[in-house]
Amino acid sequence: MKPPFRADHVGSLLRPESVLHAREDFAAGTIGAAELRAIEDNAIRDVVRMQEDVGLRSATDGEFRRASWHMDFIYQLDGVTKEAGHIAVTFHNPDGEIEFTPAALHVDGRLGVSKTIFGDDFRFLQEAVTTTIPKLTIPSPSMVHYRGGKAAIDTAVYPEMDAFWADLTAAYTEEVRRLGKLGCTYLQLDDTSLAYMNDPHQRDYVASISGDPEHQHVEYIRHMNEALSGRPEGMAVTTHMCRGNFRSSWAAEGGYDFVAEALLNELEVDGFFMEWDDERSGGFEPLRFLPRGDKQVVLGLVTTKRGELESRDELVRRIEEAARYAPIEQLCLSPQCGFASTVEGNALTYQEQVAKLRLIVETAEQVWG
């Protein structure tokens, strides 16, 4: 009866053409911010209605007002400025590779939260839902560090990393408190790093940014717990981990074995959205570390990277396989990632997206009732 639900989803949804065109017009200066927001408002009302129609218990705004699942939030933190990208990321797909150099960040002031980030967006979502719980997704504090490490932090502001982490987690604590005052009861911290670090190549990257490749995930988990330490009573918090999601491509691979014991036992959240949509994700064996109790693992078995619809029988079989390692009452079902982690979206149609969400609801009803 509380999040995460047996049938759930990660958060981002394909942007409709109206939003894509409006963003282009806004960038070109042919429409203003008010007109852009009005177009986004209409699109969000429609996509909330879709989520309710397919039978989901939670609804997001599809992240329609963002270009990126994480940077639109991070750039609104006090002390963070946007810089031209300098780290190229190689994404992979069945047809080859895509090299993408995302915009970077620089911490050049004291970190903080002057205003509630996404506060107005969440208020609108609250007004748009009728039968669902409004869910807000934000990047975890780990992502502020993972995007550049120590080199992205001005040593004149933070000569020691302990002070950086203290201010960052305090900023998140304040953000979570403010969201609670707005009535947010379902918050998700998205954190690709916790899945990326299962990949030895990504641990090499951690070393290159002056991190600790063998224990960085433990440090990130500790700081996420600090950020959530003052969360209000009644707020369910989940985290989502994937190995990259950009235009139907991925960046990292490897099962959850490297991080699973610390992740499932030490991270103080109500649910873990974890991807298991293909062989890159490994097997379900890491679920053996899930402690018996109230924590839920949301099995990301339905891929968002292609439009082909999964078999319900196959999904049921895989849920039963996962239940060999964790109690089935502590399992849920979702897509493995968002449908559009960035504004470009993945290579599938709106109707294919809807069909996958409906399949998740129907499969969950068959398995759990």
WOLIN-V277513 format. One record per pair of residues at least 12 apart in sequence whose C-alpha atoms are under 8 Angstrom apart, sorted by the first residue. I is the first residue (numbers start at 1). J is the second residue. D is the distance in Angstrom with one decimal. If there is no record, write none. Layout:
# WOLIN-V277513
i j d
I J D
I J D
This chain:
# WOLIN-V277513
i j d
2 236 7.3
3 186 6.7
3 236 6.1
3 237 7.9
3 270 7.6
3 271 7.8
4 236 7.8
4 238 7.2
4 270 7.3
4 271 6.1
4 296 7.2
4 298 7.5
4 332 7.6
5 57 6.8
5 58 7.8
5 332 6.5
6 298 7.8
6 331 7.2
6 332 4.3
6 333 5.8
6 364 5.9
6 368 7.5
7 56 6.5
7 57 7.5
7 332 6.2
7 333 5.2
7 334 6.0
7 360 5.9
7 361 5.1
7 364 5.7
8 56 6.4
8 57 7.1
8 58 6.9
8 298 7.9
8 332 7.6
8 333 6.3
8 334 5.1
8 335 7.9
8 360 7.7
8 361 7.8
9 334 4.9
9 335 5.8
9 337 7.8
9 338 7.5
9 357 7.7
10 240 7.1
10 273 7.3
10 334 7.2
10 335 6.8
10 336 7.6
10 337 5.7
10 338 5.3
11 59 7.9
11 60 5.8
11 61 7.8
11 62 5.8
11 63 7.1
11 135 7.9
11 136 8.0
11 137 6.7
11 338 5.6
12 60 7.6
12 61 7.7
12 62 4.4
12 63 5.3
12 64 7.7
12 69 7.6
12 338 4.6
12 339 5.6
12 340 5.3
12 341 5.9
13 62 4.5
13 63 7.0
13 64 7.6
13 338 6.3
13 339 4.8
13 340 5.3
13 341 7.9
13 345 7.8
14 62 7.3
14 339 5.8
14 340 5.3
14 343 7.9
14 345 5.6
14 346 7.5
14 350 6.8
14 353 7.9
15 62 7.7
15 64 6.2
15 340 7.5
15 343 6.8
15 344 7.9
15 345 7.1
16 43 7.2
18 39 7.1
18 43 7.7
19 36 7.9
19 39 6.5
19 40 6.1
19 43 7.2
19 64 7.5
20 343 7.8
22 36 5.9
22 39 7.2
23 36 6.9
37 65 8.0
40 64 6.7
40 65 6.8
41 124 8.0
44 61 5.4
44 62 7.2
44 64 7.1
44 125 7.8
44 128 7.8
45 128 5.7
47 61 7.2
47 62 7.3
48 60 6.9
48 61 6.7
48 128 6.9
48 129 6.4
49 129 7.6
50 354 7.8
52 131 6.6
52 132 6.5
54 354 7.6
54 357 6.9
54 358 5.1
54 361 7.3
55 358 7.2
55 361 6.3
56 132 7.1
56 357 8.0
56 361 6.6
57 131 7.4
57 132 4.9
57 133 6.4
58 132 4.8
58 133 4.6
58 134 5.8
58 135 6.2
59 129 7.3
59 132 5.9
59 133 6.2
59 134 5.2
59 135 5.8
60 125 7.2
60 134 5.9
60 135 5.2
60 136 6.4
61 125 6.2
64 343 7.8
66 342 7.7
66 343 7.0
67 342 5.5
67 343 4.8
68 341 6.2
68 342 4.4
68 343 6.4
69 138 7.5
69 139 7.3
69 341 5.3
69 342 6.1
70 138 6.6
70 139 5.1
70 143 7.8
70 190 8.0
73 117 6.7
73 118 7.6
73 138 6.9
73 139 7.2
74 139 7.7
74 144 6.9
75 105 7.6
76 113 7.9
76 117 6.7
77 111 6.5
77 112 5.9
77 113 5.6
77 114 7.8
77 117 7.9
77 171 8.0
78 109 7.1
78 110 6.7
78 111 5.0
78 112 4.7
78 113 5.7
78 114 6.7
79 107 5.6
79 108 5.6
79 109 3.9
79 110 5.0
79 111 4.7
79 112 6.9
80 105 6.5
80 106 5.7
80 107 4.6
80 108 6.3
80 109 6.8
80 111 7.2
81 105 5.7
81 106 5.3
81 107 6.5
81 108 7.1
82 103 7.0
82 104 6.0
82 105 4.7
82 106 6.4
83 103 6.1
83 104 4.9
83 105 5.3
83 106 6.6
84 102 7.9
84 103 5.2
84 104 5.6
84 105 8.0
85 101 5.7
85 102 5.3
85 103 4.2
85 104 4.6
86 101 6.7
86 102 7.9
86 103 7.8
86 104 7.0
87 101 5.9
87 102 7.5
87 104 8.0
88 100 5.7
88 101 4.4
88 102 7.3
89 101 5.9
89 102 7.8
89 251 7.4
90 251 6.2
91 244 7.6
91 246 7.3
91 249 5.4
91 250 4.9
91 251 4.5
92 249 5.0
92 250 5.1
92 251 6.1
93 248 6.9
93 249 4.8
93 250 6.6
97 249 8.0
98 249 7.7
104 147 7.1
104 148 7.7
105 147 7.4
105 148 7.5
105 152 6.7
106 152 4.9
106 153 6.0
106 154 7.5
107 152 6.1
107 153 4.7
107 154 5.9
108 153 6.6
108 154 5.2
108 157 6.5
109 154 7.8
109 157 6.1
110 157 6.7
110 167 7.3
111 164 7.7
111 167 5.6
111 168 5.8
111 171 6.7
112 167 6.8
112 168 6.9
112 170 7.4
112 171 4.6
113 171 5.5
113 172 7.8
113 174 7.1
113 175 6.7
116 175 6.1
116 178 6.3
116 179 7.2
117 175 7.2
119 179 7.0
119 182 7.7
122 134 7.8
122 136 6.9
122 184 8.0
123 182 7.4
133 185 7.8
133 186 7.4
134 184 7.4
134 185 7.8
134 186 6.8
135 184 7.4
135 185 7.5
135 186 4.9
135 187 5.9
135 188 7.5
136 184 7.6
136 186 6.5
136 187 5.1
136 188 6.2
137 187 6.0
137 188 4.7
137 189 6.1
137 190 6.9
138 187 7.7
138 188 6.2
138 189 5.2
138 190 6.1
139 189 5.2
139 190 4.6
139 191 6.2
140 189 4.8
140 190 5.5
140 191 5.5
140 224 7.0
141 168 6.9
141 169 6.9
141 172 7.2
141 220 8.0
141 223 7.4
141 224 6.6
141 227 7.8
142 191 6.9
142 193 7.3
142 220 5.7
142 223 7.7
142 224 7.4
143 191 6.6
143 192 7.8
143 193 7.2
146 193 7.0
146 206 7.7
148 209 6.4
149 206 8.0
149 209 4.9
149 210 6.6
149 211 7.1
150 209 6.2
150 210 6.4
151 209 6.8
165 223 7.3
169 223 6.5
169 224 7.4
169 226 6.1
169 227 4.6
170 227 6.5
171 227 7.9
172 227 5.3
172 228 7.6
173 226 7.6
173 227 4.7
173 228 6.0
173 229 7.1
173 230 6.3
173 231 7.3
176 228 7.2
176 230 7.8
176 231 6.1
177 230 7.0
177 231 6.1
177 232 6.6
180 231 7.4
180 232 6.0
180 235 7.1
184 235 6.8
185 234 6.2
185 235 4.1
185 236 5.8
186 235 5.8
186 236 4.9
186 237 6.0
186 238 7.9
187 235 7.2
187 236 6.3
187 237 4.9
187 238 6.5
188 237 5.5
188 238 4.7
188 239 5.3
188 240 7.1
189 237 7.5
189 238 6.3
189 239 4.7
189 240 6.5
190 239 5.4
190 240 4.7
190 241 6.4
191 239 6.8
191 240 5.9
191 241 5.3
191 242 7.6
192 240 7.4
192 241 4.9
192 242 5.2
192 243 6.2
192 244 6.9
193 217 7.7
193 241 7.4
194 217 6.1
194 241 6.3
194 259 7.0
195 241 5.5
195 242 5.6
195 243 5.7
195 256 6.8
195 259 7.8
196 242 7.3
196 243 5.5
196 244 8.0
196 252 5.6
196 253 7.1
197 213 7.9
197 217 7.3
197 258 7.6
197 259 7.5
198 253 7.2
198 254 5.5
198 255 6.4
198 256 6.0
198 257 7.0
198 258 5.3
198 259 6.6
199 252 6.1
199 253 5.5
199 254 5.3
202 252 7.3
217 259 6.8
218 262 6.7
218 263 7.8
221 263 7.0
221 266 7.2
221 267 5.7
222 266 8.0
222 267 7.4
224 267 7.5
225 267 6.4
225 268 6.0
236 269 7.7
236 270 6.2
237 269 5.4
237 270 5.5
237 271 6.9
238 269 5.5
238 270 5.5
238 271 4.5
238 272 5.7
238 273 7.3
239 269 7.1
239 271 6.5
239 272 5.2
239 273 6.0
240 272 6.0
240 273 4.4
240 274 6.2
241 272 7.7
241 273 6.2
241 274 5.5
241 275 7.1
242 274 6.7
242 275 6.0
242 336 7.4
242 337 6.6
245 305 7.9
245 337 7.3
245 338 7.8
245 340 7.9
245 341 6.2
246 340 7.6
246 341 6.5
246 342 6.7
246 344 7.9
246 345 7.2
246 346 6.9
247 305 7.7
247 340 7.7
247 342 8.0
247 344 6.5
247 345 5.6
247 346 4.4
247 347 6.4
248 304 7.5
248 305 4.3
248 306 6.9
248 345 7.7
248 346 4.7
248 347 5.8
249 305 7.1
253 280 5.0
253 281 6.4
254 280 5.5
254 281 5.5
254 282 6.0
255 280 6.9
255 281 4.7
255 282 4.0
255 283 6.6
256 281 7.2
256 282 7.1
256 286 6.2
257 285 8.0
257 286 5.6
260 286 5.8
260 287 7.5
260 289 6.6
261 286 7.6
261 289 5.4
261 290 7.8
264 289 6.3
264 290 5.3
264 291 7.2
265 289 7.0
265 290 6.5
265 291 6.3
269 295 7.2
270 294 7.0
270 295 5.0
270 296 6.2
271 295 5.5
271 296 4.5
271 297 5.5
271 298 6.9
272 295 8.0
272 296 6.3
272 297 4.8
272 298 5.8
273 297 6.2
273 298 4.7
273 299 6.5
273 300 6.7
273 334 7.8
273 336 7.6
274 297 7.1
274 298 6.2
274 299 5.8
274 300 5.5
274 336 6.6
275 299 6.4
275 300 4.3
275 301 6.5
275 335 7.7
275 336 4.3
275 337 6.9
276 299 6.7
276 300 5.3
276 301 5.2
276 336 6.5
277 300 6.3
277 301 4.6
277 302 5.9
277 303 5.5
277 336 6.2
284 321 7.6
284 322 5.5
284 325 7.0
285 322 7.9
285 325 6.2
286 325 7.8
287 322 7.5
287 325 5.5
287 326 5.8
288 325 4.8
288 326 5.9
290 326 6.6
292 327 7.7
293 330 7.8
294 330 7.1
295 330 6.6
296 330 4.7
296 331 5.6
296 332 7.0
297 330 6.4
297 331 5.0
297 332 6.2
298 331 5.8
298 332 4.4
298 333 5.2
298 334 6.2
299 319 7.8
299 331 6.9
299 332 5.9
299 333 4.8
299 334 6.0
299 335 7.8
299 336 7.3
300 333 6.2
300 334 4.9
300 335 4.7
300 336 3.6
300 337 7.1
301 315 7.0
301 333 7.1
301 334 6.6
301 335 5.9
301 336 5.8
302 334 6.5
302 335 4.4
302 336 5.8
302 356 7.1
302 360 7.7
303 335 5.7
303 336 5.5
303 337 7.3
304 335 6.4
304 336 6.7
304 337 6.3
304 338 6.6
304 339 5.3
304 346 7.1
304 348 7.9
304 353 7.6
305 339 7.4
305 346 5.9
305 347 6.5
305 348 7.3
306 346 7.4
306 347 6.0
306 348 5.6
307 347 7.2
307 348 4.7
307 349 6.9
307 352 5.4
307 353 7.2
308 352 7.5
309 352 7.4
309 355 7.4
309 356 6.4
310 356 7.8
312 359 7.1
312 363 6.2
315 363 7.4
316 363 7.0
316 367 6.9
332 364 7.4
333 360 6.5
333 364 6.6
334 357 8.0
334 360 6.3
335 356 7.9
335 357 7.7
335 360 7.8
339 353 7.5
